[in-house]
Amino acid sequence: MRVVLLERVRAALVKAGLDASEIPAGLTVEAPKQAGHGDWATNAALVATKALRRPPRDLARDLIESIDDPEGYIDRMEVAGPGFINFVLSGKWWAHVLGEVVSHGDRYGRSDMGRGVRVQVEFVSANPTGPLHVGHGRGAAVGDVLARVLEAAGYEVEREYYINDAGRQMQTLGRSVYYRYLELWGRPVEYAPDLYQGDYIRELAAEVKDRDGERHLDRPEAEAVADLYPWAADRILDGIRRDLEAFGVRFDQWFSEKSLVARGRVEEAFGDLRERGHIYDQDGALWFAATRFGDDKDRVLVKSNGEKTYFASDIAYHRDKFGRGFDRVIDLWGADHHGYVPRLRSAVQALGYEPERLEVLLVQLVNLLRAGEPVAMSTRAGEFVTLEDVVAEVGADAARFFFLTRSSDSSLDFDLEVAKSQSSENPVYYVQYAHARIASVFKTAAERGLGRPTPDQADLSLLALDEELALIKQLAAFPDVVAGAAAKREPHRLTHFLIDLAKTFHPYYKDHRFVGEDEALSRARLVLAGAVKQVVANGLILLGISAPEKM
């Protein structure tokens, strides 16, 4: 309705004497913060008062007289405060909402807001040096659902995982497996603290021992490491793929850093920057002139020993991204990379792209709890809870929902016991239970011969209770919630919406009968129930979560 009202308010401003091109950019139609102020409100008279040289309250009264409403969707309009116009919608509109939900079905909530815009979402991108932990799981959920809501808003979306399979960490992985392999043969080794810890390294070393026997015992270390790290990285990456698949996350592209280097893309990026005058040689190293773009100091791309920095690969990688024709590039990073954002954005600008086309979402840490008590984790000691462990304990549905209960830039408490509970304390159970309850309602309706009536088979004016109107208003808000989640890059808006909808539905279900003696009322309530069920299902599908018919 917001879009409809906005069009009608614009038309009223033109009738009042404004040219269509003169309508102020600050014109809004928004839901009032206080429920008593109507269903929608516009600031039209306030933003146009100067251009039309009219007192805002007088202008507001005239605008009310000229706002068209051929369908009778507006019950009344009122001037409020310094010149706002408040709209109270009619029963015809709320009946129309139910009809829209039913007619659009699983497409209700979708839009073409982002039509023609290509977006790449790169997320997780964990180094293939160890299994995914619970923090990676949050990034996976946020990235996947962000991609889903962007698609629902009409954007063309590609999901990408960047495989950091080149550089020093790969050598470290190879040495870690090699030293554990030597230990298994009883060779004395000093396992340095900078090597990768954790049982998974021992498991990989045991596989090498079983596969290769004594083959690596007397080989030069560098030769053995060079042989072992690609195999170990592939084995770990296979596990990452399996964990993400079990978590309901897919990628369109798995992009290898090694392939970036092999195809000469890093050197091409250097050439591009040199041609633009943004890199220089000094003290035997190659530098990026980052201070020209607001950074506090210039940054090294190639060290004096010839080793390329991570920043060099990142510049080449993002040059490659924009070269593939994406209008927007969205990266999801851990919160510890906060300081790296302006540096990379300056490099994007130096390559000739608008820096705003690169968006970086920071994903904060997860505090894992069990019945309110912290679960001890230490990545340094290799003691961490893997994503696989969490999914095995609470299920993919609960894990995904919990990861999305707060904004990604806020830390998150994840209580494993709450996530497993079958009670109103568990938000995903509470939402899914609403869907299952309505499924049971329709089972009863079928047994009574009512089936699933459509809006034109029911007198929707009978839905006159405050709780019924509250439910319909929430259903009406769903398309704006999806569009807002996409526009603001905030997928957690979906979980909040579904929790609020469930909080409205469950008491209504408890206090009122859907299938009763009054057949006309039953038909109207079944239409409402079907619409709620559809919107809950649509929201859960966007979250990548199942909508069960029974629980």
N, C-alpha and C positions, 0 to 999 in steps of 0.2 A: 504493500500500500504506500510505502514511503515514496517509491518512484512515481506512482500515479499522482499522489498529492503534489509532488515536486513539479510535475508537468502542469498541473492545474494552477498552481500558484504562479508559475512562470507566465502562463497565459493571462492570469489576472493582472500581473504587473504590466504586461504589454497593453492590456485594455486601459490601465491607469495612465498610460502615456510613455512608458519606457520602450525604447527599441530593444529587440531581442538581444542584440549585441551589447547592450548597456546593462543587462541584468548583473548585479554584483556577484563576484565569485564566492563571496561569503554567505550566499543564500543557503539555508539549511532547512531540512524537515527531519526532526529527530523525535525519538520517544522521550517524553518529559521524565525527569528524575523522580518526581512525585506523582503517584498514581492518580491523585485527585485532580491533576491538571490535564486530564484527557488522555487520549491514546497517542496522539502525535501533536507536535507544535512546530510552528515556523517563525523565523525571525524576519520574514519578508518585509514587513513595514519598517522595521528598524534599519535594515541595510539599504532600503530604497528611499528613506526619508529625505536624505540630502539631495539626491538626484531629482526627486519629484517635488521637493520644497514643500513638504506637507508634514504636520505633526504626526508622529508615528501612530498614536492611538486613533486619530481621525483616519489616517491612511488604512490602518488595519480594518476599521469598520467598513470602508469602501471596498476593500479587497474581498471581505467576506460576502458582500453583495454580488460580486462578479465572479466568484469561484464556481465553476460548473460542477454539477453532480447529477448527471442524467440517470445513473443507476440507483440513486438513493442510498449510496454507501455511507454518507455522512449524516449522522443523527443531528448534530448541532456544531456550530462554531462559535467561539467566544474570544473576545479581546481580553488579554491578561497582562498584568504588570505594566511595563513601559510601552508595550505595543506588540507583544507576542500574540499569535493566533493559535488557540488550542482547538483541536479537532476531537470530537467524540464520535466514534464510528457506530453504525447501525447494525441491527441484527442481520440485515441483508448482506453486509460485508462479511460478518463472521460465518454465515452460511456459505458464502462464496469461498472463503478460506478452506472449509471442509471439502467443498467440491474440487478445489485446486489440488489438495493433497491426494484425494482419491483418483482424480483424472491423470495426474502426473505420476503417481505411483512411485517407483524406485528412482525416478528422476526429480522428484520434488526436492527443492533445495539447490539444484544445479542452476548455473547461469552461463552466459557468454561474456562475462565481464572481461576476461583475459583473452578473448578471441584474437588470434593472429600474433600472439606474443609467445616466443620460444624461451623456455626457462630450463636451466640445468640445475638440479639439486644434487650436490655432492655431499655424502654423509658417511659416517662410520670411519672408513678409510684408515682402519687400525693397521699398524705395521704387522706384517706376517711373521712376527717373532714370538707370538704367544696367543693363547685363546682369548676370545672376547670376554671381558668382565662386565660387571653390572653397569658400570658407567657407559661402556659402549652400547649396552642395551638401551639406555635412555636416548642416546644419540640416534640409534637405529629407529626407535619408535617415533621420535620427533621428526626425523627426516622423511620417513615413509609416509606418515600421516600428513605432513606438510605437502608432499608431492600429491597425495590423494585429494586434498582440499583445493590445491591449485588446479588440478584436472577438473574437479567439480565446478570450478569457477571459469572454465573454458580455456585455460592456458594449455599450451602444448609443452609437456614436461618430459624430461629425460633424467633418469636416476643414474648416478655414477659413483663407483667405488674406486678410489685412487690407491693403487697398490704400491707402497713404498718398498720396492724390491731392489733398490740400488743404494749404494752408500755404505757407511761404516757399520750401521746396525746389522747388515747382512753378514759382514765378516764376524761381528760379535756373536751372531747366532751360530755360525759355523764353528767358531772356537768353543762355544758353550757345549754343543753336541759332541764335538771331538774330545774335549776334556772328560766329559761324563762317560764317553765310550772308553777312554783309557782307564778310568776308574773301574769300570766293569771287568777289565782284564787284570786288575790288581796293580796297575802302574801308578806310581806315586805322582800326584799332580797337585799344584797349588791353584785351587779354583777361586779366581779373583772375584771380589764383590761386584765389579762392573760387568761380569758375565750374567746371562739370564738365569734367574733362579726358578724354582718350581719343579714339581714332579713331572711336568710334561716334557722337560728337557731330558730327564732320565728315561722316560718312555721312548722318546725318539732315539736316544743312544742305544737302548736295548734293541730296537728295531734294526739299527745299523749293525749291531753285533750279530743278531740272528741272520741278517741278510748277507753281510760281507765277511763274517768271521774275523780273522786276524789281519785282513787286508790293509788296514790303516795304521797298524801298530808301528811299523818302522818306516812309514812314509814321512817326508818332510812336512812339518806342520802346515805351512802355507799351502802345499799341494792338497793335503787332506781337507783343510778348511774350504778351499775353493771347490772341492768336489762335494762336500757335505751341505754347504749352506743353501744351494738352489733346491736340493731335494727336501731339506728340512722346511724351507719356506713354502714349498708347494704342499707339503703334508699339513702344515699349519693352516694354509689358505683353504685347503679342502675342508678342514674342520670349521673354519669361519663361515664358509659357504653353507655347510650343513646347519650350523647354528642359526644363521640368518633365515634360511628356508623354513626351519622349524618355528621360527619366530614370526613368520608371515611376511618377511621382507625380501623383495626382489630388486635386482638392478638391471638396467638396460645395457650398461657398459661397465666392464671391469678394466680400468685403464692402468697399464703398467708403467711405472717410472723408468724401468729399464728400457722399455721400448721407446720412450721419449729420448733417452740418451742415444740409443742405437740408431734412431732415425735422424740424428743431428739437430733435433729441435732446440737443444740448449744453445748450441753454437749459433743457430739462426736467430735466436732471441738476443744473443750478445751482438750480432751484426746489426740487428734492427735498432737496438739501443745506441750502438756506437754511431750509426748513421744519423740518429736524432741528436747526438751529442750529449748523451746522458750517462756514459760510462767513460772511465779513464784508467790509465795504468799508473801505479805509484808503489814504490818500495817492492817491486817484483810481484805485486798482486793486482787483480782487476777489481775496480770499485764501481758501484752504482752511486750516482750523485743524488742521493735521497734528500739531502737538505734543500734542494731546489723545489721540493714538493712538500715542505713543511716538516720533514723528519728532523730529529735532533742531531743526527750525524749521518755521514755517508756510510754505505754498507758494502762489505766485501762479497764479491761473487766468486772469485777464484783466489785461493790463498797463495802465498809465495812458494809453497811446495807443490803447486799445481792441483791441489784438491779443491773441487767445487763445493760450495756451501749448499745447504738445503734451500736457501733463498734463491739461488741460481735456478735450481730445478723448479721451484714454485713459480718463478717468473715465466719460465718456458712453458710450464703446464697451463697457466692461465692465458698466456698468449695463444696456446693451442685451443683452449676452450672458446675464446672469443672468435678465433679463426674458423670454428665450426658453425658460426652463425647464431649463437645464442644471444637473445636480447637482454636477458638477465642471467647472472651466474650467482647461485646461492650456495655458500659453503657453511657447513656445520662443524664447528671446532670445539674442543674442550676449553673451559673457561680460562685455563692457564695460558692460552694463546692471545689474550686480550691485547697485549702490547704489539703483537705482530700484525694486527689488522691495518693500522694506518700505513705501515711499511709496505705491505702488499698492495694496498690501494694506490699508493704513490707510484709503484711500479706499473700498475695497470694504466695510470694516467700518463706515465712516461712513454708507454707503448702506443699512445694515441687514442685510448678509449676513455669514455666518461667514467670517472671512478665510481659514480653512483650505480653503475651497472653491476658492480660487484657488491654483493650483500653477504655479510658474515653474521651468522647466529651463533652465539656462545652457549654451550650446554653445560650447566653447572653440575657439581658433584651429586652423587646419590649417597645418602646415609642409610645403610641397610640396618634394619632393626629386627629383632625377634621378640614379640610380646613387649615392646617398648624398650628393650635393652639393645645397645649397639652390638652389631656383629663385627668382631675384630677382623681387620683386613690390613695387610701390608704388602704393597706391590714390590717393595724393595726385597722383601724376603720371599717373594713368590707366593705369598699366602693371600689369595683374593677369591672372592666368590664369582664364579664364571656365569655368563648369561645362560649357558646350558643348565647349570645347577638351579638357577632361579626358575627357568621355564619348567624344568622337571618337577619342581616343588609346588609352584602355584599355578602353572599353566600359562600359555601364551596370552590368552585373553586378559587375565588379571594383570600380568606383567605389563602389557601394552597400556592398559587403562591407567594403572598406577603411575607409570612413567610420564603420563600426559595430564596428571591432575594439577600440575603447577606450570607456570611459565618456564620455558627452558633456561632463562637467565636467573632463576631462583633455585637455591638448593632444595633437594627433595628428600623427605623421610619416607622410606619404603619399608613397611612392617610386613614381614612374611606371614605372620600369623593372621593379621587382619586380611591380607590378600587371599588367604585360604578359607576364611570364615564364610558361612552362609547366613549372613545377617545384614541388617541395614547399615552396620558399621563398614561393610565392604561395598564401596560404591559401584564396582562393576557388577557384583551380584545383585545389588539393588536395582540397577538399570535393566539388566537382563531379565530379572524377575518380573518387571513391568511388562515386558514383551511376552513372557511365558504366561502370565496371568491373563492377558487379553486373548491369547490363543485358546486358553481354557474357556473363556467367555464365549467364543465363537463355536467351540465344541458343544457347549450347552445350547446355544442358539440354534445350531443345526438339529439337535435332538428335539427341540421345541418347534421345528418347522419354520423358523424365522430366517435361517441362512445368514447371508451378509448383505443387508440392504444397501443400496446406493443412495446418494443424497437426494435424488429425485424420487425416491420411494419412501421418503420420510419427511415429517413435518419438523424441520430443524428449529422452528421458533419455540418448540417445547424445551429446548436446552436453555433454560432461563436462570439456572442456579449460578451463583457467583463462582463456584468451583468449575463449572462447565465453561463459563466465559474465560476464566483464567487459563484453562487448558487450551482453548482455541487460540487465545492470544499468544501462548507459547508456540503453538504450531505455526502461527502466522510469522513468528520471528525467525523461524529456522533458516529460510533462505538468506536473511541478513547475517545470521550467525556464521554460516558457511562462507559467504562473501567476505565478511570481516576477518575470519580466520585466515583466508587466503591473502587479503590485502595487507594485513598487519603481520603476516607470517607467524600467527599464534594459534597453532592447532589445539592447544589446551582449551580454547573457547568451546570446542565441541563437548569435551567431558563435562565442563561446568554446565552447559546447556542441558545435557542429558540427565545429569544429577538433579537439576532443578525441575525438569519435567517429571522425573520419577517421584520427586518429593510432592508434587502437586497431584499426581495420578494415584499413588497408593492410598492416601486417606480417602480420596473420592471413591475408589474401588471398595474400600472397607465400609463406607457409610451409605452407599447407594447400590441398588440392584440394576444391572444392565438388562436382564431378562426377567420381567415381572408380569403382573396381571394386566397392566395397561400396555396393549400392543403398540399403540402409536408412540408412546414414550420409549418403549423398548427399542423400536426401530431407530428413533433419533439417537438414543444413547449408543446403539451399535455402530451407527455411522461415526460418532465421535470416537468410540473405542478403536474402530478400524483405522481412523486417521492417526490416532496416537501410536498405534502399533506400527504403522507405516513410517512415521517420523523417527521413532526409536530405532527401527531396523535400518533406516537410511543413515542415521547418525552412527550406529555401531559399524555398519559396513565401511563408512569413511574412516573409522578408527581401525579397520582391519580386524574387527572383533565379531564373533558369531552372535546371531540373534536366535536363541533357542526357543523352540515351541513348547518345551516343558522342562521343568527343573525339579 
